Amino acid sequence: MVAMDGPDKKNLLLVIKRKFFHWAVLTADPLLFILHLTIIYVAAVKADIYVLKTVRVSFTDFVSQSRFAANLLYGMKLFSVIAFAFAYVIHLGSHIVHHARHVIKVSKNNAYTLQGEDHESLEP
């Protein structure tokens, strides 16, 4: 094992600290995106539910008298929830794959640069 003197040791610690910060940001970015996307879709589903409730309240007499109208409104609710769930899964899946590819690419590029040769890629 090679003993390191003061400046080299500080430089190595600085490089490791920057790498750790860079990897932490790469890890947190997809998690924050999942949280962001979930909040958006929950808000959209709630808005859709309120619109369907408004339609139901507006046509209360007609829906209560007609079995077809009641089934149609139920089908709209069901289709709405399924469509939102499908869109959420597709959107989330595509972005998770995109972030995973990015993390793999960055990990491969930075795997052998812990000794400090590649300071340009360390900037956040």
Summary of the structure (lengths in Angstrom):
residues: 124
radius of gyration: 26.1
end to end distance: 31.3
largest distance: 87.5
contacts: 284
relative contact order: 0.14
helix: 85%
strand: 0%
